[in-house]
Amino acid sequence: MQAITVQDAETRLKALMDAAQAGEDVFISNGEAGIVQLVPCQAPTLAQTGAPRRPGRLRGRIRIGDQFDAADDAIADLFEDGA
């Protein structure tokens, strides 16, 4: 376990990130007040997110307005004129 100050963490952040990624407990304190634990991020598992994605699951529940693809001359001018 490493317990270091914010100032030390600023200068050794990469090494602390590697240590946390390797499974070591890393705690950062601000003097006597509050402690933060540095832990590695992990992609959520299927159990955490629920069922796998199903294409078409929202079919018929989302509506796109008729004017969605209509040309907008003001926007087209911005792209064509470069202004």
DOKEMAR-969546 format. One record per atom (N, C-alpha, C): x, y, z. Coordinates in pm, 1 decimal. Layout:
N
((X; Y; Z))
...
END
This chain:
83
((84.6; -119.3; 0.0))
((0.0; 0.0; 0.0))
((87.6; 123.5; 0.0))
((53.1; 218.0; -86.1))
((122.2; 345.6; -90.3))
((26.2; 454.7; -44.5))
((71.6; 538.3; 46.9))
((-4.8; 656.2; 87.5))
((86.1; 776.0; 64.9))
((48.2; 862.1; -27.7))
((133.5; 975.4; -62.9))
((51.8; 1103.8; -63.4))
((121.3; 1214.5; -66.5))
((55.4; 1345.1; -69.0))
((22.3; 1383.8; -212.8))
((-62.4; 1483.3; -225.9))
((-101.0; 1533.0; -357.5))
((22.3; 1582.0; -432.9))
((111.7; 1650.1; -364.1))
((231.7; 1702.7; -428.6))
((317.3; 1589.7; -485.3))
((334.6; 1481.7; -409.2))
((410.6; 1367.0; -459.0))
((338.6; 1300.7; -575.9))
((207.3; 1294.3; -567.9))
((129.2; 1231.7; -674.6))
((143.5; 1308.2; -805.8))
((151.0; 1439.8; -798.1))
((166.3; 1520.8; -918.8))
((295.3; 1487.2; -992.7))
((400.8; 1460.3; -920.2))
((528.9; 1432.5; -984.4))
((545.3; 1285.8; -1022.8))
((466.8; 1195.5; -961.8))
((483.1; 1052.5; -986.4))
((356.5; 987.4; -1040.6))
((272.7; 1062.9; -1107.8))
((142.0; 1011.9; -1148.1))
((152.4; 887.3; -1235.5))
((236.7; 886.4; -1334.9))
((247.7; 770.5; -1423.7))
((286.5; 645.0; -1345.3))
((384.4; 655.6; -1256.8))
((426.1; 540.5; -1176.7))
((313.1; 493.7; -1085.1))
((236.5; 587.0; -1029.8))
((123.8; 550.8; -943.2))
((12.7; 482.8; -1022.7))
((-10.3; 530.0; -1144.7))
((-109.9; 466.7; -1230.6))
((-68.5; 323.3; -1262.8))
((59.0; 303.6; -1293.4))
((108.0; 168.6; -1321.9))
((93.3; 78.2; -1199.8))
((122.3; 131.7; -1081.0))
((110.2; 53.7; -958.3))
((-35.0; 13.7; -933.5))
((-127.4; 107.3; -953.1))
((-269.3; 77.8; -934.1))
((-316.3; -25.7; -1036.5))
((-269.3; -12.0; -1159.5))
((-306.4; -107.0; -1264.2))
((-256.4; -248.0; -1231.4))
((-142.1; -254.5; -1162.9))
((-84.6; -383.5; -1124.5))
((-152.3; -441.6; -1000.2))
((-247.7; -369.1; -941.7))
((-321.8; -421.1; -827.8))
((-279.3; -367.2; -693.7))
((-182.8; -276.2; -692.2))
((-137.2; -219.2; -566.0))
((-235.6; -112.7; -517.7))
((-257.7; -105.4; -387.4))
((-342.5; -0.9; -330.3))
((-264.6; 129.9; -326.6))
((-320.5; 234.3; -386.5))
((-256.8; 365.4; -389.2))
((-356.0; 466.2; -331.8))
((-315.0; 534.4; -225.1))
((-397.7; 635.8; -160.3))
((-328.4; 770.8; -170.3))
((-405.4; 873.2; -206.5))
((-352.4; 1008.9; -216.6))
((-424.0; 1092.9; -112.1))
((-344.1; 1161.1; -28.0))
((-404.8; 1243.0; 77.5))
((-367.6; 1388.6; 58.3))
((-451.4; 1474.4; 111.6))
((-427.2; 1617.5; 108.6))
((-401.1; 1659.8; 252.5))
((-280.5; 1635.9; 298.4))
((-248.7; 1661.9; 437.9))
((-323.8; 1563.2; 524.4))
((-393.9; 1611.5; 622.9))
((-471.3; 1525.0; 711.4))
((-613.9; 1504.4; 659.7))
((-656.9; 1591.8; 569.2))
((-795.1; 1585.5; 522.5))
((-809.1; 1490.8; 404.0))
((-917.1; 1418.7; 400.6))
((-958.1; 1336.4; 288.0))
((-852.7; 1250.4; 222.1))
((-890.4; 1134.0; 184.8))
((-802.8; 1042.1; 113.6))
((-875.9; 995.4; -11.1))
((-801.9; 985.8; -121.4))
((-854.7; 936.5; -247.2))
((-781.4; 808.3; -281.5))
((-854.0; 708.8; -326.0))
((-790.2; 583.9; -366.7))
((-781.7; 580.5; -518.5))
((-663.9; 550.3; -568.6))
((-641.5; 538.8; -711.5))
((-662.3; 392.5; -750.3))
((-760.4; 368.1; -836.8))
((-790.6; 231.5; -878.8))
((-797.2; 226.3; -1031.1))
((-766.6; 111.2; -1090.3))
((-772.5; 101.6; -1236.3))
((-916.1; 95.5; -1286.0))
((-938.3; 149.9; -1402.4))
((-1069.3; 140.1; -1466.3))
((-1079.1; 5.1; -1534.4))
((-1197.3; -50.4; -1532.0))
((-1221.4; -176.6; -1599.6))
((-1347.7; -163.3; -1682.2))
((-1346.2; -223.6; -1798.6))
((-1465.1; -221.6; -1883.2))
((-1576.8; -295.8; -1811.2))
((-1698.5; -244.9; -1818.2))
((-1808.8; -313.9; -1751.4))
((-1830.7; -452.3; -1812.0))
((-1865.0; -545.8; -1728.2))
((-1890.9; -681.9; -1775.2))
((-2035.1; -693.5; -1820.9))
((-2064.3; -801.5; -1888.3))
((-2201.0; -824.7; -1934.0))
((-2297.5; -830.2; -1815.8))
((-2251.5; -885.1; -1703.3))
((-2335.9; -893.5; -1584.5))
((-2369.3; -753.6; -1530.6))
((-2276.8; -657.8; -1546.8))
((-2301.4; -523.0; -1496.5))
((-2392.0; -443.3; -1588.7))
((-2384.8; -468.3; -1716.7))
((-2461.7; -389.6; -1812.3))
((-2596.4; -450.3; -1845.3))
((-2618.7; -574.7; -1810.3))
((-2744.7; -640.7; -1842.1))
((-2729.9; -724.1; -1967.7))
((-2838.1; -737.3; -2039.3))
((-2840.1; -821.3; -2159.5))
((-2753.2; -761.0; -2269.6))
((-2701.9; -846.0; -2358.1))
((-2623.9; -793.3; -2470.7))
((-2712.2; -708.9; -2562.1))
((-2649.1; -623.0; -2639.9))
((-2723.8; -536.1; -2730.8))
((-2797.7; -619.2; -2834.3))
((-2919.3; -576.1; -2863.4))
((-2999.3; -641.4; -2966.1))
((-3034.1; -539.5; -3073.2))
((-2979.3; -552.7; -3193.7))
((-3013.0; -458.0; -3300.2))
((-3162.8; -456.3; -3325.0))
((-3217.2; -339.1; -3342.6))
((-3359.1; -323.9; -3371.5))
((-3449.1; -324.7; -3249.6))
((-3391.2; -325.1; -3132.2))
((-3469.9; -332.7; -3009.5))
((-3566.1; -214.6; -2994.9))
((-3529.9; -98.6; -3048.5))
((-3615.9; 20.3; -3037.1))
((-3693.3; 49.5; -3165.4))
((-3696.9; -47.4; -3255.2))
((-3769.1; -28.6; -3381.8))
((-3914.9; 8.7; -3353.6))
((-3958.9; 114.7; -3419.7))
((-4096.5; 159.9; -3403.6))
((-4117.8; 252.5; -3284.8))
((-4015.4; 272.2; -3202.7))
((-4030.4; 357.5; -3084.8))
((-3962.9; 492.7; -3101.9))
((-3885.8; 508.4; -3207.8))
((-3816.2; 634.8; -3233.5))
((-3867.8; 691.1; -3364.5))
((-3904.1; 815.9; -3362.7))
((-3956.2; 882.0; -3482.5))
((-3862.5; 995.3; -3522.6))
((-3835.2; 1003.7; -3652.6))
((-3752.9; 1111.7; -3707.1))
((-3843.9; 1196.2; -3793.8))
((-3840.3; 1327.2; -3771.6))
((-3928.3; 1418.4; -3843.9))
((-3903.9; 1418.0; -3993.7))
((-4005.2; 1457.7; -4069.3))
((-3996.6; 1459.5; -4215.4))
((-3889.3; 1554.4; -4266.5))
((-3861.0; 1660.0; -4192.9))
((-3764.8; 1759.9; -4237.7))
((-3620.8; 1727.1; -4197.1))
((-3596.3; 1610.1; -4140.6))
((-3463.5; 1575.5; -4088.8))
((-3355.3; 1586.7; -4195.6))
((-3380.7; 1535.2; -4314.6))
((-3280.8; 1536.7; -4420.9))
((-3293.3; 1656.0; -4514.6))
((-3383.3; 1747.4; -4487.1))
((-3402.3; 1862.7; -4574.1))
((-3278.3; 1951.5; -4572.1))
((-3245.0; 2003.5; -4689.4))
((-3127.7; 2090.6; -4700.9))
((-3151.9; 2222.9; -4630.0))
((-3050.3; 2273.0; -4566.3))
((-3056.1; 2403.3; -4500.3))
((-2953.0; 2490.8; -4571.0))
((-3000.4; 2588.2; -4649.9))
((-2911.0; 2670.3; -4731.0))
((-2809.0; 2746.6; -4647.3))
((-2846.6; 2792.2; -4529.1))
((-2753.9; 2867.5; -4444.2))
((-2637.5; 2779.2; -4399.3))
((-2665.7; 2656.0; -4365.0))
((-2560.2; 2564.8; -4322.7))
((-2475.4; 2523.9; -4443.7))
((-2539.2; 2496.5; -4556.7))
((-2464.5; 2461.0; -4678.4))
((-2370.0; 2573.7; -4717.2))
((-2413.0; 2697.7; -4704.9))
((-2326.7; 2811.9; -4737.8))
((-2204.6; 2817.5; -4647.0))
((-2219.1; 2783.6; -4521.4))
((-2105.1; 2784.0; -4429.6))
((-1999.1; 2683.9; -4473.4))
((-2041.0; 2568.3; -4520.4))
((-1946.5; 2466.9; -4566.1))
((-1883.9; 2504.1; -4699.3))
((-1963.0; 2557.3; -4789.0))
((-1914.5; 2586.9; -4923.7))
((-1829.7; 2713.2; -4926.7))
((-1866.2; 2815.9; -4851.0))
((-1792.6; 2942.5; -4851.6))
((-1673.8; 2941.2; -4756.8))
((-1671.4; 2847.1; -4664.1))
((-1562.0; 2838.8; -4569.0))
((-1562.9; 2950.3; -4465.6))
((-1673.2; 3019.3; -4449.6))
((-1679.6; 3128.2; -4350.9))
((-1747.2; 3085.4; -4225.8))
END
